[in-house]
Amino acid sequence: MSEVRNEPGVKEGMRALLRRNAATVLFDLLLPMAAYYGLRAAGVGQWWAMMAGILVVLPRVAHQLLTRRRFDVMAAFTLSVIVFSLVIGLLTDDPRALAVREGWVGSLLGLFGAWMIVSVGIGRPALMVLGRGIAETKTGAAGAAKWAARWDHDRRFRHGIRVLTAVWGTLLLAAAVASLVLVYTLPVDLIAAVSNGTYWAILAAALAFHLYYTKKVDLRA
């Protein structure tokens, strides 16, 4: 794999991946929270502040879907959450109800985590599918194909992918459960900060393990 990693395009692919993740944190986490708490500090009601926090994400998601050449699953998922939240917002003026329903829609990530766990024992684990897209961003189509081909002849690689998929699935499921508990129990003004903070803390733990384990077991493209 060393010849693939030393290709000139690898560093550019890694930078693109980091930029995309940084943009996700900025626009999908920090911007909505800034909108919500900024409006609350200005005296705006919880319902309007919550709706503003939802709407502020819409332009970026629409831009992703319109400009990318291939279908973006995460952008489509985010858009579906936004649309669902807007519909719920029009049906109720209770900010708690809006937060609870958003929590349930967000828990779909828990179903995704459960699917990842199940995929470990059925066919190829989910990270073989997701990982190929990341590998293509880093190393191009040829590098991604070479990475994926390791599944057929590298027993250590297969074991590592199964372990990594199971860890990601478990943590995503845990994040979804934690989110649902928090939206039902916290004061409304704390939900955005605590539930998002909990989710991103779990995600950070998953990414830390991912970086450690992929290097240790040589799973990187």
N, C-alpha and C positions, 0 to 999 in steps of 0.2 A: 504493500500500500504506500510505501514511501515515495514512489515516483509520482503518484497522484497528489500527495500532499505537497510536493514541491513545485507543482505547476504554478505559473504566475497568477492564474485566476483564483487560487485558493484564498489568498489574503483578501482579495476584493469581495469574494463570496462571503467570507466571515464578517467583513465590515458591513455588507448589505444586511446580513442577518442581525447583527447588533443594532444597526440603525432601525430596522423594522421593529425589534423588540422594544427599543427605547421609545419609539413613536407610539407603540401600543400602551406603554405605561403612562406616557404623557397625555395622550388624547382619550384613552378609555378609563383611566383611573384618576389622574390628578386634575384634569380639566373639569370633569363632572363634579368632583368634590369641591373644587374651587368655586364653581358656579353655585352649588347648593349652599355652602357655608358663607359665601360672599353675600348672597341674597338674604340669607337668614340674618346676617349681621346688619344688613340694611333695613331689616324690619319686615321683609316679605314673608308671607305665610308658608307653612311647611309644604302644602300641596303644590303651590306655584314654584317654590324653590326646587322641589323634587322633579317636577315636570321639566324645568329648565335644565337640570342636571342630566335628564334623559335626552332632551332635544339637542344639546350642545354636541353630542357625539354623531348626530345624523349626517352632517356634511362630509365628514371624513369617510364614514362607512359607504355612503353613496358614491364618493369619488373612487374608492377602492373597487367597487363592483363595476363601475363604468369604464375604468381605465386599464385594469389588468386583463391580460390576454386570456387567462384561464380562470375557471370558476373558483372563487375564494370561499371556502367552506366557513371559515371563522367570521368573515365579513357578513356572509349571508345569515349566519346564526345570530350575530349581534344585531343585524337589521330586524330579524324576526322578533328578538326580545324588545327592541325599541317600539316596533309597531304594536306588539301585544300590550306593552306598558301604556302606550298612548290610548289604546282602546279602553283599557281598564280605567285610565285616568278620566276618560269622558263619561264613564258609567258610575263613578263614585267620587265624592269630594273628601273622602276619608284618607289622609296620608298613610295611616297604618295599613289600610287595605291595599293601597297601591304598593307599599313596600313588601307586604307579605306575598302578593301575587308576583312581583318581580323576583322575590326569593325563590318561588316555586319554578318560575321559568328558568332562572339561573341554575336550578338544581338539575337541569338537563345535562350539565357537565358531569354530574354524579352518574347519570345513566351512561355517559360516554366512558367514565372511569370503570363502571361495571362491565361494559363491553370490552374494554381493554383487558380486564382480568380474565374474562371468559375466553378471549381470543388466544390467551397463552396456551390453553389446552386444546384449541380447535384450529387446525391449520396453522397459518403463519400469524405471529403476534401482530397487534395493531401497529407497533412501532416499525415494523418492516415496511408498511405502507407509508406512514408519516415520515419515517426516516429517509426514504428515498427522495422525497421532495426537498428535504433539508440538504441531503447529499448533492442533489443537482444544483441547488443554489450555491453551494460551496465549491464544487469541483466540475460542474457541467454534466451533460448527459452521459458521457463516456465514464466519468468517474463514478457517477451514481449507479450505472449498470455494473461496474466492477465491484462496488460495495455490496450491492444486492446479491451478486453471484456468490458471495462468501457463504450465504445461507446453505447452499447446496453441498459444500465440501468442508466447511469449518465447524466442527462440533462445538468448540469453545465459543465461537461467535453466536451459534444458535442458543446456547445456554445463557449467554450474556444478554441477548435481546429479550429472551423470555423473562429473566429477572428484572430487567429495566422496565419492561412493559407492565409487569405485575406491580412494581413500586409506584409507577406513575398512576396506574389505575386505582390503587389503594388510596393514594394521597388526594386524587381528584374526588373520589367518593367521600373521603373524610371532609374535604373542603365544602362539598355540597351539603352534607349533614350539618356541619358547623354553621353554615350560612342560614339554613332554615331555622335552627335553634335560636340564632341571634335575632332574626327579624321578628320572631314571635315574642321575645323576652325583653329586648332593649327599648329604651325610650326612642322615639322616632328620630330625634336629632342626633343620636349616637349611632344609628344603624349604618349610615354611609361610611363613617370613619372606622368603626370597629369591624363590621363585616368585610369591608374591602381590605382593611389591614390584616385580618385573619386569613383571607383568601390569598393575598399576596405573600404573606409569611409562609404559608404552606407551599405556595408555588416556588418561592425562593429556596425552600428546603429541597423540593423536588429537583430544581435546577442544579443546586449544589451537589446533590447525590449524582445527578446525571453527568455532570462534568467530571467528577471524581471517578465514577464507575466506567464511563466510556473510555477514559484514558487508561485506567488500570487494566481493563480487559481487552483493550484495543478494538473498540467498536466504531471509532470515528472514521468518516470517509476521508 
